[in-house]
Amino acid sequence: MKHLIPLALSTTIILACAGCTTNAERSESVISEAQAEPIAPWAELSVDKHTTGRITFSGQPSADEIRAFAAAGGNVVVNNRTEPEMKRVPFDEQALVESLGMTYVHSPMSSAIFCETQASDLSTTLNTTTGPVLMHCGSGSRSATVYGLYLIKDKGMNKNDAIKTAQELGMGSSGGRTIERELMDMPDRVMDAVDPDMIRMYVDTLAGFGTRHTLSETESDTRGIGAARRWVKAQFERNIQGHGKGGDAAPRVYFDPHTVEPDGRRITKPVEVVNVICLIPGSNPESRDRLYYVLGHLDSRASEANDATSDAPGANDDASGVALMIELARVLAREPIEATVVLMATSGEEQGLFGARLHAQAALDSGKNIVAVLNNDTVGDPTGVLKDQDGSKEIRVFSEGIPAPMITMEESEISGEVRRLRLYGTESDSPSRQIARYIADVANLHKTTVQPRLIHRPDRFLRGGDHTPFNELGFAAIRFCETYEDYDHQHQDVRIEDGKQYGDLPEFVDEHYLADVTRLNALTLVHLTNAPSAPENTRVIIAELTNDTTLRWDPSPESDVAGYEIVWRETSEPQWDGFQDVGNTTEGTVPLSKDNWFFGVRAYDKDGYRSPVSYPRPARE
């Protein structure tokens, strides 16, 4: 985010010693060092440094190196390290710099507290001082990153040229993405727009319908599934008002009904299972047919699965997921997202995933291009249930490794697929698993308060969710779920027993935690919808025995594709941890052995949005 630095930690440009609070012993040491014998000239010192114009970039300088810089005519030292880092430096850098007659600027920067402030302060420093500048962090990488953003914001340099310049000055491989993050306005807007108070109201209102059982009352305006779905539809409609879009790009809300006959199990009578859908079409016609679903189920249940009359407030399971979607409608409806978001409050989940299953089948039959499905089910209570458990900073993300359709293949086909899976070790690289990794990558890029905890299995033991039918039909789908589930508050009649409160009540939902989970969903959707499609027909070439690796792919169809990156990870690692930009091409070679690493390819656009990774199949050409 662009405003992650608290006011008390704002960048401070220190032009004099007034107001400094230095340790007396360290100050005495500094004075003695400043009066020490001359040392080797600045140019001869071994500190790793890169120079452009007035500025020299380096890692943490020693006291001798700072003295040498001053002796060589240096006039300004800009320190981009954080306060905790500087506590480990064995001298008082500020006091030493000022004792040598130079200007000291402390502009702390880390991946979590990098924003336009540092670039703006660098501009101020360069405009209000003269003479050579030494700019440093721990290694010089962060300082070069700040300079890269400065070149874009202050000098109007092209983004790609600025990133290249910063890399030549010592910026690390991840610095380019950090700069791109700061140039993206939409992620910050959607995170700032999420309102915990609104989410609180949604949860309380949904729980107030008494029961939302699939077989419950439909005529009442105050109780039952009928009243609840009409309210959700009205709330969706209210939240998309003022979207400012017209024609095919205008958001709309509608019911998605499906008739379900008795199944002798949990559907005891013919029932209309009605999903409530809020469709936010993409602003880009060439991307509009790419659909990104968010799910949460509207129905609830008491202890007895077929009890359609007892109170079943379902505040966490799953008014939390529905509230999240209603807020997403408010936040995203006005944004010019390029691909389409489908927010669907499903029904019949507790009775057998009927709403999701029937909709997914209809979508498959009609050829809809559902690229990813994010199911939010039970996402509002971060409280642990055992000693020392605290789930307030994470959310589980479940994803299948082996695609579900493989199970339904003919026996002869399964055998071949399993042999290939075993031979190439691809059991953890399904499209669903790539979406889970994508969520983690987005969360890491934006340093979200709630971070995803990737769980490499389709769902929890003995449980299911609305992402499952999408998985079964071949769509990439994952499930968000809080880390520690309290089963006293799930599928329970509301009661107090032996002094303990049972039931899924609103008081057990934390709207601030749920707001953070909503932000993670919103960020993921912003990146998915604005990024190009993942490359198709991706191949790792195995025609020869080589110690490097060549990959080929078909180009992504979007006109704003700016290039592609080959990514890799150790075979024992869960996350992609390296990448190489290969430009706007359909082939690339990296100096790593295909025998020792897993590889993939992703596309990126001119704004820096990345597609999910496309995992390659082995091929000879």
N, C-alpha and C positions, 0 to 999 in steps of 0.2 A: 504494500500500500504506500501511497505517497505521503502519508502523514503519520508514520509509525513512531516518530521521535517525540516523546513527551516534551512539553514546553520547558520543563526544568532541565532537560538534556539538550536543548537547542544548541546548535553550533555557536561557539563563542570565539570571536576574533580578539586576541589579546594583544594590545599594542603597548602596554606598560605593565609594571609589576603591581600597580594598585589593585587591591582586592585579592591578590594571590594568597593562598593558604598552603605554603610549602613547609615541610618538616624542617626544623632547625638544623638537625644533624645533616640532612641531605643538602641543605643550602650551604652549609660550611664546606661540605665535600665539593660542591659545585664551584665555589669561589676558589678553592685550592686548585681545582682542575683548570679553571680559566686562567690561572696565573702560572701554570706549569710551563716547562720548557717546550719550545716549538716541536711539532711532530712532522711526519712526512707530508708532503704537499697533497692537496685534495686529489689531484689527477692520478697520483701514484698509489692511492689506497685501493685495496682489493674489493671494496664494497661493490656489489652488483648494481649497476646503475645504467639508466637510459636517459638521454638528454634530447629535448626538442625545444628550440627557442630559449626562453628564460628558464624553463623548468627542467630539473633533473629528478627522475623517479628512482626510488631505491627502497630496499627493505629497511628495517629498523637500524638507524645509524648508531654507532657507538659514540661516547663522549669525544673521543679523539677525532672521529670523522666529522662531527659537528664543528669542532674547533678548526679542523682543516678547511671545511666549507666556508667558515667565516673568514679565515685568513686568505682564502682565494677570492674574496670579494662578495661572498654570499650575503644576502640581505633578509631573506624570508624562509622560515621553516614551517611547512604545512604538515600537520600530523593527522593522519586518517585512522589511527588506531583508537580502540575504545578505552574507557577508563579502566575496566578490569585488566585489559592487556598491559596498560602502562604501569599498573602496580607491580608487574613482574620485571620491569626495566630497572636496573641497579643504580640509576641516577635520576635526578629531577630534570627532565628534558626542558621543560618550560623555563626553569630558573637558569639553566646553563645557556640556552639560546638568548635570553634577554640580557644575561651578564656579558655576552659577547656583542651586544648592541644590535641584535637582529630582531625582527618581528616574529612572534610566535602565533601560529593559528592552529587551534585544535578543532578539527572537523571530523568527529568520530563517525566511522562508517563500517557497517557489517552487512551481510546479505539481508538481515532483518531490519536494519535501520539505514537503508539507502534510499534516498529520494532526491528530488530536484534541489533540495536545500544545499546539499554539498556542492553541486555544480554551480548554483547561484553564488554561494560564498566564495568559491574559487574565482568566479568572475569579479566579485567585489575586491578580493585580495589583489588580483592582477591589475585592477583599475586604480587602486589606491596606494600601491607600493611601487617601488622601482628596484632594479637589480635582480640578480639570480635568485631563483626559488628552489629549495629542496623540498620535494613532496614525497612523503613516505607512509607506508603502513607496515605490516609485518614482513611482507615480501616485495611490495611494490605493485602487486596486482590490483588491489582495491583502488590505489591512487590513480593508476592508469585508467581504471573503469570510470572514476569520477571525471577524469579528463575527457574521456570519450563522450560522456553525456554533455559535458561543457561545450565540446566542439559542435554538437548538434544544437543545443539550446541557445548558446551564445553566439556561435559563429555561423550557424546555418549549414553546417556540413551535412552531406548525405549520410544517412545512417550507416550504410555498409562501409563507406570510406572511413567514417569515424571509428567504427568497430575495428577495422583493419589497422588504423593508426594506433589505437589503444593496444591492440595485440602486439604490435611491433615495439611498444614501449613497456611491455611486460605484463599486460592483462592476461589472466588465466582463461582457460577454455570456457568457463561458465560465465565470464564477465559479459559476453555479448548478449546472452539471454537476460542478464540483470539489467543491462541498458534497455533492451527491448521491453522488458516489464515496465520500466518507468515511462516508456512512450505510449503505453496502452492506457487509455482513459477509462474504457468500459469496465474492466475488472474492479477498479477502485470505486466507480460509481455504484455498481451493484452491491458491493460489500457494504458501502456506507449507507445504502438505501434500506437494507434489511432492518426491520423494527421489531425488537423483542416484545414490545407492548401489543402490537398488532397480533403477533403470534399467540400471545397469551389469550387474547380475546377469541381467536379462532378455536383454540383448544377448549376453552371454557364453554363456548357456544355449542360445539359438537358434543361435548360430554353432557350438556344440558338437555339433549333430546331423549335422555333416559336409556333407551336401547336403540341400537342401529342394526339389530339382527336382520339378516337378509329376508327372513320370513315374517318380520314384524309389521306393524301398522304402516299403511301407506296413505291413508286419507287424512289423518290428523295433521294440523299445522305445527304442533308442538312436540310430538313424540313419534319415534319410529323412523325407519329407513326412508320413507317417503318424504317426511318433513326435512330430514337431514340432507337428502340429495337436492331438494329444491333450494335449500339455503346455500349449499355449496355452489350450485349453479348461479344463484343470484350474487354470491360473493365474488365468484370468478368474474362475472359481468361487471360488477362494481369496480373491481380492481384493474380491469383493462380499459376503463373509460379514460379518455384523453390520450389515447395512444398515438394519435396524430398520423396514422397510416391509412392508406386507402387501397381499394381494389383487392387483388390477390394477396397483398401483404397485410391486410387488416386482421387482427386477432378476432376469434369468435369462440362461442361457448355453446355446447349442445349435449344432449343426452345420447348415450350409445346403448340402446336396449337389446336384450337377448332373452328369449323365452327358454326356460329350463324345465324339463319334465321331471317328475319324481324319480329319484334314483335308488329308493329303498334304503338309503343311508342317512344323508343329511339334508336332502331335499325331499320333504314329505308331501308336497303339493306343487302343482304347477305354479311357477313364480317368474315374474319379470325381473331379471337381473339387469340393473341399469348402472352403467358407468357414467361418470360426469367428466366431460372432456373440455379443456381449454386449449385451443390450438393457437400458437403464435407463429405464423408463417415467417420464413426467412425473407430478408429484404433483397437478397440476391437471386434473381430468377434461375441462374445456373446452379445454385446450391439448394433451392427451395425444396426439392424432392428428397433431400437427405433429412430423415426424421430422427430426432433424439427424444426418447420418452423418459418421463419421470412418473413413477407410480407410488401410490399410497392407497391402502384400502379403507373404504368408508365404513364397511360393516364392522360390527362388534359382536361379542358373545359373552355369556355368563359361564358358570361352571359346566352346565349341561349344554352340549353343542347345539341341541335342537330346542333350547328354551328361548322362545321368541318374545316372551312377555316380561321376564324379570329385568331389573335394571342392569344394564351392561354399558357403563359410560365410555369404556374404551378410550380413555384419555391418551394413553401412551401407545396402545395397540388398537387402532393406529390413527387416532386423531392427530398425533404428532406428525405423521407423514402427510396427512391431508392438509394440515395447517401449513406445513412447509411448502406445499405446492401452491396453496392460495397466495402465500406471500411471494413466491416466485412469479406468479402471474402479475402481481402489482409491480414487482421490480423489473421484470424483463419485457413487459408489453411495450414499453416506450423505447426500448433499445433497438438499434439497427442490426440485430443479429442476422447473420447471412443465411444460415440454414434454419430448419423448422424445429420448434420445441413443442412437444405434445405432453401436456400435464393431464394425467388421467387418474381420477379418484375411482378406484374399482369397487365393485360389489361382489358378494359371494365368495370372498377369499376364505373366510372361516368355514365355509361349507364345501370347499374343494377347489378353490382358485377359479371359479366359474367365469367371473367377469373378465379376468385377464386371459384365460385360456380361449374363450370364444372370440375375444377381440383379436388376439394374436393370430388365430387361425384365419379369421376373415382378412386380416392384413396380409398374411402370406398368400392367400388365395387371390387377392387383388393386386399382388406384386408390389406392395409398398416397400420402399427402401428404408427399413428401420436399421439404423447404423449402430445404435447403442441404447440400452435400457438401464435406467438407474432406479432401483426399487428402494424406497425408504419405508421401512417397517420396524416400528418400535425404536424410535430415535430421539426420545425426549428426556430420558432419565439417566444421568451420568453417575448416580450414586452407587457405590459398591455395596455388596451384601455381606461380605466377609471383612474381617479386620484388615485395615491398611489398603483396601481396594478403593481406587479413585479413577473413574473413567472420564473425568471432565475435560481432558485434553486429547481424547481420541475417539474415533468411531470405527467400528469394524467394517471392512469391505470384503464380502464373500464373492469368490469367482470360481467358476469351474475351470479345471485344467484340461481334461479331455472333453471335447464337445459332445453334448448329449446325443446328437443324431447318430454318432458312431454306434451307439448301443442298439439302434433300430435297424442297422444295416443287415443285409443278408449275411449268413455265416461266412461264406467264402470271401465277402468283401471285408468283414471285420478282421479276418485273419491277416489279410494283406496290410490293412491299416495299422494293426497292432505291431506287425513286424517292422514297418517303417517307423512307427513311433518309438519302438525300442531301439532300433538301429541308430536313429538320429537324435534321440533324447528330447523329443519335442512335447513331452507330456505336460509341460508347464507354459505353453505358449499359444493357447487358444485365443481367439479374438476377445473373449470375455476377460481373460487374464491380462491382455494388453490394455483394456479399458481400466481395469483396476490399477495397473501401473501408471496409466495416464493420470488418474486421479491423484495418485501419490506425487507424481511429478509436478502437477499444478499446485498442490498444497505446499510442496517444498519451495517452489518458485515464489509463491506469495507469502510464505511463512504464516499460514493460517493458524488461528488459535487452536482449533481442533484439527488434528492430523489423522489421516487414515491409517488404520492398522490392517494390513492385508492378510486375509485368512485364505489360504489356498485349499479351499473346498467349496462346493456349491452352496451349502447352507449349514445350519446347526444340526446336531443330531436330533432325530425324532420330530423335526419341524420342517416347514416349507414356506414358500413365499411366492408372490406374483411374478417374480423374475423367472421362476422355473418353467412355466409353459413357453415363454419366449426362448429360453435356452433349448428346450426340447424341439422347437421348430427351427433351430439353427441361427437365432439372433444372438448377438453379443449382449449379455445382461449380467448385472451384478446386484448385490443387495447391501445396502447400508443398514447397520444395526448397532445399537449401543453395546458397550463392551460387557457390562455386567447386568444381566436380566434378573429382575426380582420376580420370581414365579408366584409369590403371594399377591402380586398386583397384576397378574396375567391370567385371563380365562378363569376368573374367580367371581363368585357371587359377592356383592358388597355386603360386608358384615364385620363385626368385631368379635373375635373368638380368642378367649384366654388373654384378653387385653391387647391383642394384635389386630391391626386394621388390615382387612383383605379387600381386594377390589382395585380396578384400574381407574383411580380417581385423579382429577386434575392436579391435586396438591402434590402429586408425585412427578409432575412434569416440570422441568426447569426451562423456562422460556429463553434464558440467555444461552444455555447450552444448545437448545434447539435452534436458536438464531445462528449460532456458529456453524451448525451442521447445514443449515439453509445456505449460508454463505459459501460453504465448500461446494454444495450442489450448484449454486449460481456461477461460481468461478469455473467449475468444470464445464458447464453448458456454454459459457462465454467462449472458452477456448475451443471446445468441440465445434460449435456452430460457426465460428469465424475462421477456423483453420481449413486448409484444403482437405480433400478426401485422402485417406491413406492410399499409397501406391498399390496397384494390383499386379498380379502375375509376378510377384517378387521371387527371384531365384538366387540361390547361392551356387556358383558354378563349381562343379566337381569333375570337370573333364580331365584334369591333370593333378598330379601330386605337386603341390606348391606350398611354400611357407608364407605366402600372402593369401588374401581372400578377395575374390571378385564377386560382386553382386550386380544383378540387372533387374529392371522393373519397367512396367508400363507407366507412362506419365499420368499424374493426377489431372482430371479434366478441367479444373478451375483456371480461369484466365489470369488470376493474380498469383499463381505459384511462382515463387522466387528461387526455389532450389530444393535440394534434398540433402539429408544427412544419413550416413551409415552409422548405426549405433551398435554397441556391443556390451557384453557383460561376461564375467567369468561363469563357467558352467555351473558353479556351485552358488552363484549369487542370485537373489530374487529380482533385483532391479537393474535396469540399464544404467551403466555407470561411465560410459565413454562414448564419444561421437566424433565424427569427422565430416565437415561440410564438403560435399563434392560438387557443389554448384548445380546449375539447372541442366541436368543431364539425366540419362537413364542407365548409367553404368558407373561403377566406382570400385576402386581397389584400395584396400587398407593393408598395412604391413603386419598383419596378425594372422595366425594360422586358423583355418576353419575347424581344425581338429581340437583346438584349445579354447575356443570362445563360441558364444552364441551371438548371432548377428540379426539385424533388422534394418529397415529403411523407413524414414518418415519424411513427409513433405513439409515445407514451410512457405508462408506467404510474405509479401512485402512488409507486413506489420509485425512479423515475428511470431505469429501463431503457428503452432506445430500440430500436425495430424497425429493420431495414434500410430504406433509402430506397426508396420506390416512385416510379419514373420515370413522368411523365405522357405521355399521348398527346394530340395536338391535338384539340380538340373545340369545337363551337359552343355547347354547353350542359352 
